[in-house]
Amino acid sequence: MKADPQYAPEHLALEAVRRLGPEAERWLARMRVERPGAGPDELAALAVKRFTNQARLSGAVSGAAGLPGAVVDVGVLSWTQARMVLHVAAAYGYDPTGAERATELLILQRVHKYAETARTALGVAAGREHASRIFTGASGAPMARVLVTLGVRLAQMAGVRAAKRVVVKIIPLGGMVLGTWANSVATKDLARRTREHYRSR
């Protein structure tokens, strides 16, 4: 993602489905054994609670680490939220390893408004993953600029939209408090949209 920060959300969505989809499948199989009477809403609620708590924790931990910590936090938050979305999709009977989940991730996280534009961007990102220049590092851009671009794109994906939230997360102590709050609010908002999306289909 550092090498291609403009497409960071798409790279993350593709990788999330590849790596986290099977994890969500295993979780669902385990829940069906441990809680045989649980319906989709109950299972989804369990997933939301688990990953909202993880999002809060990552926001608190990263608060004192400056700009790199803020970038890492929004990356971890985006990854945690992707895990939540895929677990909720599994709870409602959707294949968490299906290619369409990457498209839904980008729409639910409001990176793209329409499925067609999300699919196009995913196609571009997938093609760029195979381009040899991706593995040679960022294309001459200063690392600070790359980190800012990466941070902004991942913050957009994670729902941390207000600039002051990202800025305050860079300030020690203030970042710990606000990071916990911002991550929690963004994750709860995404959880609501995700449950509505999969429940209504």
Phi, psi and chi 1 to 4 in degrees:
 res  aa     phi    psi   chi1   chi2   chi3   chi4
   1 MET       -  -32.0  -70.4 -169.3  -66.7      -
   2 LYS   -64.7  -34.0  -79.1 -165.0  -59.6 -177.7
   3 ALA   -73.7  -24.9      -      -      -      -
   4 ASP  -139.2   61.5 -165.0   23.9      -      -
   5 PRO   -63.2  -26.8   22.1  -32.3      -      -
   6 GLN   -63.4  -29.0 -162.5   58.1   36.9      -
   7 TYR  -106.8   23.4  -76.9   91.6      -      -
   8 ALA   -55.3  -46.0      -      -      -      -
   9 PRO   -60.8  -38.6  -24.7   36.1      -      -
  10 GLU   -68.7  -42.4  -71.9   79.5    9.1      -
  11 HIS   -60.5  -42.6  -70.2  -56.7      -      -
  12 LEU   -65.4  -41.2 -168.8  145.3      -      -
  13 ALA   -63.9  -43.4      -      -      -      -
  14 LEU   -62.6  -46.2  -70.5  166.8      -      -
  15 GLU   -68.3  -35.4 -165.9   65.0   14.8      -
  16 ALA   -61.3  -45.7      -      -      -      -
  17 VAL   -64.5  -40.2  171.6      -      -      -
  18 ARG   -64.9  -44.4  -77.5 -166.0  -71.1 -103.0
  19 ARG   -93.1  -37.0  -68.8 -171.4 -176.8 -147.1
  20 LEU   -95.8  -20.8  -57.2  177.1      -      -
  21 GLY   -57.5  -50.2      -      -      -      -
  22 PRO   -60.9  -34.7  -26.9   36.3      -      -
  23 GLU   -62.3  -42.8  172.7 -167.5  -68.7      -
  24 ALA   -64.9  -37.1      -      -      -      -
  25 GLU   -61.6  -45.6  -78.8 -174.8  -40.0      -
  26 ARG   -64.3  -39.5  -68.5 -170.0  -62.9  -88.1
  27 TRP   -61.4  -45.2  169.0   80.8      -      -
  28 LEU   -62.4  -42.5 -179.5   61.4      -      -
  29 ALA   -61.0  -41.6      -      -      -      -
  30 ARG   -66.7  -41.2 -169.9  172.6   70.0 -109.6
  31 MET   -64.5  -35.6  -72.6  -61.1  101.5      -
  32 ARG   -66.4  -27.9  -75.8  179.8  172.4  157.2
  33 VAL   -80.4  -46.1  170.8      -      -      -
  34 GLU   -74.3  -32.8  -66.8  176.6    6.1      -
  35 ARG  -132.3   70.6  -61.5  171.1  179.3 -101.2
  36 PRO   -61.5  -23.5   20.8  -31.3      -      -
  37 GLY   -93.8   -0.6      -      -      -      -
  38 ALA   -74.8  133.6      -      -      -      -
  39 GLY   -91.1  178.0      -      -      -      -
  40 PRO   -57.3  -41.3  -23.6   32.7      -      -
  41 ASP   -63.5  -41.2  -74.7  -27.6      -      -
  42 GLU   -66.7  -43.5 -176.7 -179.6  -17.3      -
  43 LEU   -64.0  -42.0  -65.9  173.1      -      -
  44 ALA   -62.1  -40.3      -      -      -      -
  45 ALA   -62.6  -38.9      -      -      -      -
  46 LEU   -61.9  -44.1  -71.4  170.8      -      -
  47 ALA   -64.4  -44.0      -      -      -      -
  48 VAL   -61.2  -45.3  166.5      -      -      -
  49 LYS   -61.1  -46.1 -179.0  178.1  179.6 -179.8
  50 ARG   -59.8  -48.8  172.6 -175.7  170.5 -170.7
  51 PHE   -81.3  -23.8  -66.1  114.1      -      -
  52 THR   -67.5  -40.8  -59.3      -      -      -
  53 ASN   -62.9  -40.9  -72.7  -23.0      -      -
  54 GLN   -64.6  -38.2  -73.4 -175.0   13.2      -
  55 ALA   -64.5  -41.7      -      -      -      -
  56 ARG   -59.9  -45.1  -76.9 -167.5 -167.8  104.9
  57 LEU   -62.5  -43.8 -178.3   61.0      -      -
  58 SER   -65.3  -34.0   75.3      -      -      -
  59 GLY   -66.3  -38.3      -      -      -      -
  60 ALA   -71.4  -42.9      -      -      -      -
  61 VAL   -66.0  -37.9  168.3      -      -      -
  62 SER   -84.3   -6.7   69.3      -      -      -
  63 GLY   -60.9  -25.9      -      -      -      -
  64 ALA  -101.7   14.7      -      -      -      -
  65 ALA  -104.7    8.0      -      -      -      -
  66 GLY    73.3 -160.2      -      -      -      -
  67 LEU   -58.5  -49.2  176.6   59.8      -      -
  68 PRO   -57.3  -38.2  -25.2   35.4      -      -
  69 GLY   -64.9  -38.5      -      -      -      -
  70 ALA   -65.0  -40.7      -      -      -      -
  71 VAL   -66.3  -44.5  174.1      -      -      -
  72 VAL   -60.8  -41.6  168.0      -      -      -
  73 ASP   -61.3  -46.9  178.3   39.6      -      -
  74 VAL   -68.3  -29.3  -68.7      -      -      -
  75 GLY   -67.0  -46.6      -      -      -      -
  76 VAL   -63.7  -41.0  169.7      -      -      -
  77 LEU   -62.6  -44.6  177.5   59.4      -      -
  78 SER   -60.5  -41.4  -63.4      -      -      -
  79 TRP   -65.7  -44.2 -167.9 -111.6      -      -
  80 THR   -62.1  -42.7  -59.8      -      -      -
  81 GLN   -66.1  -36.6  -69.9  179.3  -14.9      -
  82 ALA   -63.4  -40.9      -      -      -      -
  83 ARG   -59.0  -44.4  -70.7  178.0   78.4 -166.3
  84 MET   -62.1  -47.2  179.8 -175.0   70.2      -
  85 VAL   -59.5  -44.9  169.4      -      -      -
  86 LEU   -67.7  -35.7  -66.5  172.6      -      -
  87 HIS   -67.7  -40.9  -81.3   65.5      -      -
  88 VAL   -65.8  -41.2  170.7      -      -      -
  89 ALA   -58.6  -44.4      -      -      -      -
  90 ALA   -62.0  -41.1      -      -      -      -
  91 ALA   -59.7  -33.3      -      -      -      -
  92 TYR   -93.7   12.0  -76.6  104.6      -      -
  93 GLY    91.4   13.2      -      -      -      -
  94 TYR   -98.7  142.3  -66.6   88.7      -      -
  95 ASP   -67.5  112.4  178.7    5.2      -      -
  96 PRO   -72.2   -9.2   25.8  -32.3      -      -
  97 THR   -98.4   -1.3   65.8      -      -      -
  98 GLY   -69.1  142.6      -      -      -      -
  99 ALA   -58.7  -30.9      -      -      -      -
 100 GLU   -67.3  -19.5 -166.1   61.1   16.2      -
 101 ARG   -62.5  -34.1  -60.9  -62.2   84.4   77.0
 102 ALA   -63.7  -41.4      -      -      -      -
 103 THR   -61.9  -45.9  -58.7      -      -      -
 104 GLU   -64.0  -36.9  -67.8  162.5   -1.9      -
 105 LEU   -56.9  -47.4  -91.4  171.3      -      -
 106 LEU   -67.2  -33.2  -66.3  175.2      -      -
 107 ILE   -75.4  -46.1  -67.6  170.8      -      -
 108 LEU   -63.4  -34.1  -72.3  166.4      -      -
 109 GLN   -87.6    6.5  -67.9 -179.7  -58.1      -
 110 ARG    60.6   30.4  -66.2  179.8  172.7  163.5
 111 VAL   -76.3  -39.0  175.6      -      -      -
 112 HIS  -128.1  150.3  -65.9  -77.9      -      -
 113 LYS   -89.3  -33.1 -166.3  170.8 -176.6  179.9
 114 TYR  -120.6  146.8  -57.4  105.5      -      -
 115 ALA   -60.4  -39.0      -      -      -      -
 116 GLU   -64.9  -42.2 -162.4   52.2   47.2      -
 117 THR   -68.8  -35.0   56.1      -      -      -
 118 ALA   -63.8  -43.9      -      -      -      -
 119 ARG   -63.3  -40.4  -72.8 -170.9 -161.3  101.7
 120 THR   -62.8  -46.1  -60.3      -      -      -
 121 ALA   -63.7  -38.2      -      -      -      -
 122 LEU   -64.1  -39.3  -74.3  165.2      -      -
 123 GLY   -63.1  -42.0      -      -      -      -
 124 VAL   -63.8  -46.7  171.1      -      -      -
 125 ALA   -62.6  -41.7      -      -      -      -
 126 ALA   -62.4  -40.3      -      -      -      -
 127 GLY   -65.8  -37.1      -      -      -      -
 128 ARG   -71.2  -26.9  -70.3  163.8   72.1  102.0
 129 GLU   -61.3  -29.1  -76.0 -179.7    5.1      -
 130 HIS   -92.9   -4.8  -59.7  -66.9      -      -
 131 ALA   -76.3  134.2      -      -      -      -
 132 SER   -63.0  -26.8   60.0      -      -      -
 133 ARG   -68.5  -21.2   68.0 -179.7 -175.7   80.2
 134 ILE   -61.4  -32.8  -67.3  -58.7      -      -
 135 PHE   -90.1    5.9  -58.3  103.6      -      -
 136 THR  -103.1    8.8   62.9      -      -      -
 137 GLY    94.1  178.8      -      -      -      -
 138 ALA   -63.8  145.2      -      -      -      -
 139 SER   -75.1   67.5   54.9      -      -      -
 140 GLY    74.4    0.5      -      -      -      -
 141 ALA   -76.9  140.8      -      -      -      -
 142 PRO   -58.2  141.3  -21.3   31.1      -      -
 143 MET   -58.1  -37.4 -173.6   51.0   68.6      -
 144 ALA   -60.5  -42.3      -      -      -      -
 145 ARG   -66.8  -40.0 -167.0  170.6   75.7 -150.4
 146 VAL   -61.4  -44.3  169.7      -      -      -
 147 LEU   -64.0  -40.0  -75.1  175.4      -      -
 148 VAL   -64.7  -46.7  168.8      -      -      -
 149 THR   -60.3  -46.2  -57.0      -      -      -
 150 LEU   -61.6  -44.6 -180.0   57.1      -      -
 151 GLY   -62.3  -42.2      -      -      -      -
 152 VAL   -64.8  -45.0  167.7      -      -      -
 153 ARG   -65.3  -41.5  -67.8  -66.1  -71.7  154.3
 154 LEU   -72.2  -35.0  -69.4  176.6      -      -
 155 ALA   -63.6  -39.1      -      -      -      -
 156 GLN   -60.7  -44.0  177.4 -169.9   12.6      -
 157 MET   -65.5  -39.6 -175.9  178.3 -164.1      -
 158 ALA   -80.0   -5.9      -      -      -      -
 159 GLY    85.2   10.1      -      -      -      -
 160 VAL   -88.2   82.3 -175.2      -      -      -
 161 ARG   -89.4  -36.5  -62.8 -176.5 -179.6  -78.4
 162 ALA   -71.6  127.9      -      -      -      -
 163 ALA   -58.0  -36.5      -      -      -      -
 164 LYS   -65.6  -27.2   64.1 -179.0  179.4 -179.1
 165 ARG   -65.2  -45.2  -67.1 -175.6 -166.9  174.0
 166 VAL   -66.5  -42.2  177.6      -      -      -
 167 VAL   -63.3  -45.9  169.7      -      -      -
 168 VAL   -67.1  -28.2  175.0      -      -      -
 169 LYS   -66.8  -18.0  -73.6  170.1   90.0  164.1
 170 ILE   -80.4  -22.3  -62.4  170.7      -      -
 171 ILE   -84.8  125.2  -57.8  169.0      -      -
 172 PRO   -54.7  149.9  -25.4   34.2      -      -
 173 LEU    67.5  -57.8  -60.9 -179.9      -      -
 174 GLY   -58.7  -37.5      -      -      -      -
 175 GLY   -64.6  -35.0      -      -      -      -
 176 MET   -64.7  -45.3  -65.9  174.6   67.3      -
 177 VAL   -69.2  -51.3  174.4      -      -      -
 178 LEU   -68.9  -34.4 -168.3   67.0      -      -
 179 GLY   -60.0  -43.5      -      -      -      -
 180 THR   -60.8  -46.7  -58.4      -      -      -
 181 TRP   -66.1  -48.4  173.6   79.1      -      -
 182 ALA   -62.4  -43.2      -      -      -      -
 183 ASN   -63.6  -40.8  -74.5   10.6      -      -
 184 SER   -65.0  -47.0  175.9      -      -      -
 185 VAL   -62.6  -47.0  168.3      -      -      -
 186 ALA   -62.8  -40.5      -      -      -      -
 187 THR   -71.3  -39.9  -56.6      -      -      -
 188 LYS   -63.7  -40.0  -74.5  179.0  178.3  177.7
 189 ASP   -63.4  -44.7 -172.5   43.1      -      -
 190 LEU   -63.6  -40.6  174.5   61.7      -      -
 191 ALA   -59.5  -42.3      -      -      -      -
 192 ARG   -61.8  -47.9  177.4 -173.0   52.5   76.1
 193 ARG   -63.1  -39.6  -67.5 -165.5  -55.3  -86.9
 194 THR   -66.0  -44.9  -58.4      -      -      -
 195 ARG   -65.6  -40.9  -66.1 -177.9   72.3  176.4
 196 GLU   -62.3  -41.4  -72.4  173.7   -1.7      -
 197 HIS   -62.3  -52.1  174.9   77.4      -      -
 198 TYR   -78.3  -29.7  -72.0  112.8      -      -
 199 ARG   -69.3  -34.0 -173.5 -171.2  -69.5  128.7
 200 SER   -84.7  -10.6   66.5      -      -      -
 201 ARG   -88.1      -  -68.4  177.9   64.5 -170.5
